[in-house]
Amino acid sequence: MRIATPLDQPRAIGAAKVSAKYRDGGSHIGDLRQSGALRVLFPRLKNHVEAVLINTAGGITGGDQFRVDACAGEDARLTLTTQAAERAYRAQAGQTGALVTHLKAAERSVLHWLPQETILYEGAALQRSLRADIAPGARFLMVEPVLFGRRAMGEELHDASFTDRVDIRRAGTPLYRDGLSLSGDIAAQLDRPAIAGGARAMANLVWVAPEAEGALDGLRDLIGACGGASLLRPGLLVARLLAEDGYALRRALLPCLDRLTGNTLPQSWRL
């Protein structure tokens, strides 16, 4: 009889699919499917649908597979966030955890993708990808903060792997693409001036809206020395923030999100 190895152990698999539809003057839950280690809660709000994602496995490790599909229907407003920070733990050799997100925003809809921080631990191996398909008349806001270890706990990543891909399209045409790939001694790489200058926390923010240009100067003032913001094309604002730790990142990021969401940032961000 063959003895089981760590690679044979069951891994977490989770999937969630949610949509919002406009009816009777407001946004309501449309489709909802959830399975495995991924669950969705809906706080009661009057003017839009807020979906809170919960990973019941407690984190992501090598071999785990998670997928999120979300759609804001015509004229609907949908916000997705997480109950708490996601954690990527040490993985077995040769195994990588995966998180795949596919978002759609129909005409005149508003879709916000606002997960809380992803925390990478020593030995983590995580591959993450996001694709958003945005209709020409839709508004879309996304932020994805990442902590490379918890500096307050003295954690440093000297053997880890993180790959991130973002692909945003409008009416099928590529609008914004971004990629990040770090592996091995990530702490040493982040110390390089051309990469992060010693920062251990970062966030990527993208806002697609007709009024994006008018918010550029105000957003730059809020970010200050923590990063920068640019208007890549009409209606497309992109910002990147760097900070020494998660606390400093939140201090800079929260005012930006409050400004861009019209002070409707999910309550889970305040807890």
N, C-alpha and C positions, 0 to 999 in steps of 0.2 A: 504494500500500500504506500503510495507516494505521500510524503509529508508536505502539508501546505506551507507555502512561503508567504512573506508579507505582500508579494505582488498578487497573490491569489485572493486577498481579502476584499470583501465588497466595498465599492466606492459609492459616494453620494451622487445621485442623479436627480436633477430637478428641472421642471419646466413650468412656465407661466405664460398664458396668453390672455390679454385683456384689451378691451376696446371701449371707447366712449362714443355715445351718439347724442345728437341734439334733438330734444323733443319737448313740447309744451313750454318753450321759453327757457330751457336750461339743459345742462349736460347730465346724462345718466349713464350708468353702466350698460354696455352692450353685451358683447361676448365675454365669458370668463371661463378659463380652463386652468387648472393647476394640478400638478402631479409631483410625486417624489418629495424631495426635501425643499421645495420652493412653494411658499404660500403667499397669499395676497390679502391684506386687510384694507378696508375702505372707511376712513373717518367720515363722519357725516358733515358734508359741506353743502352750502346752498347754491353756489354758482358754478361749481365745476367738480369733476371727478378726480379724487386723489387716491392713488394706489400705492400702498406701502408694501414693499417686498420683504419677505422674511425667509432667511436661510435656516431651516430647522436643524441642519447638520452642524451649525455653529461655525462654519468656515469652509474654506476650499483647500484641498490638498491634492497631491498627484493622483491623476486618474479620475477626479471628479468632473462631472459634466453638467453645466447649467445653461439654460437658454431662456431668454425673455423676448416675447413678441408683443408689441403694443401698437394700437392704432387709434388716433383721434379722428373720428368721422367728420363730415362736413359740418362746419359751424360749432363743433364741440370743443371743449377744453379738457385736457387730460394732463395730470402731473403724476410722475412716477418718482418714488424715492425709496430709501431703505430704512428699516427700523433702527439700524445702528451701523457702525462701520463694518465693512466686510473684512475678513481676515484670511490671508493666504499663508498656510502653515507649511512646515517642512514636508517635502515630498520624497518618496522613495526614488532611488536612482532609475532614470529612464522613464519616469512618469511625469506628466504635466497636467495640471488642472486647466479647465477651459470654461470661459464665460462668454457666451455669444448673445448679442442683443440686436434685434431688428425692429426698427421704429418706422411708423408711417404717419404722416400728417396730411389730411385731405384739405380741400379748398376751404379757406376762411377758418380753419381750425387753429388751436393753440396747443402745442405739445411741449411739455417741460420734462426733461430727463435730468433728475437731480439726486443721484445716489450720494450717500455720505462716503467718507474716505474708505479707500482700500488700503489695508495695512499689510505690508509684506514682512514676513519673518525670515530669519536666517534659514537657508535651505529651501525656501519656497521656489516653486516653478509654476508660473501662471501665464497663460496665453489668453488675451482678452481681445474681443473685436466688437465693433459697433457699426451698424449701417443704418442710416436714416434716409428715407425717401420722402421728400417734402414737395407738396404741391405749390405752384407759383404763388397762390394767395394765402399760404399758411405761415404761421409764426412758429419758430422752433428755438428752444434754449436748452443747452446741455452743459453740464459741468462734470468733470471726473477728477476728483482729488486723489492723490496717492501719497502714502507715507512709507518711506524706506526705513523701516524699523522705528521703534519708539525711542527718541533721543533721551527723554526723561528717565527711561529704564536702562540707559547705556547700551541699547541694542544697535549693532552695526551689521550690514549685509556684506559678508566677504565671500559667500558662496550661495548665489541665488540666481534666478532667471525670471525676467519679466518682459513680455512682448505685448504691445498694445497697437491696435489699428483702428482708425476712425475713417469712415467713408460716408460723406453726406452728399446726396444728390437732389437736384430740383428738377422735376419733370423728366427724370431719367438722365439728366446731364450732370456730370461730376461738378460739385460746387466747392467741396473742401475735402482734402485728404491729409491725414497725418499718421505718423508711425513712430514708435519708440521701441528700441530693443536693447536691453541691458542684461548682461550675464557675467557670471564669475564674481570678481571682487567689485561689486556695485558701489560700495562706499568709496573706493579709490577713484572710480570713474566720476562719481558725483563731486568729488573734491576738485576736479579739473575746472579751471575758470571757464572754458568754452562749453561746459556741459551744465553744471549747476553751482559752481563756486562754493562748494561745501554745504549747500542746502540739503535737507533730508525730507522735504515735503514739497510737492508741486501740484498744480491744478491746471487743467486745460478747459477753457470756457469758450463756447461758440454760441453766438446769437444771430439768428436769421430773422430779420424783420425789416419792414420799410423804414422804420424810425431809428434804425441802428446808428446811422451817422450822427444824429442829434444827441446820442448818448455817449459818444466817444470821449469827449473832453471830460465829462463828469466821471466816467469810469476810470480814466487815467488818474484823475485826482484821488479817487478812492484807493486805487492800487498803490500809488506812490512808488517807493523804491522796491517794492516786492515783485515787480514784474513790468509788463507792458501790454498795451492794447493797440490794435490796428484795424482799420477798415480795409479788408482785402479787396472788396468790390462793393458796389452799392447794395446795401441791405445785408451785408455779411461782416459782422464784427467778431474778431478773435482776440482772446487775451490769454496770457500764460503767467502764472504766479509761481514764485519760488519763495520758500521760507525755511528758517532753520529747523522748525519742528511743526507738529500739527496745530499747536495752540496759536502760534504766530500766523500760520496759514489761515486758520478760521477767522482770526481778527481782521485780516485783509479781505477774505472772501465773502463773509456774511454781508457786509454793506453792499458789495457789488450785486449779490443775488437779491437782496432786498430791493435794490434799485430796479433791476431788470424784471423782477416778478411782480412789481407793484405792491411790495410788502405782503405777498402771499406765500412766502417760503414755508414749506411744510413744518408742522410743529415738532416733528422728530428731530429736526436740526437744532432745536432750542434745548432739548433735554440733556 
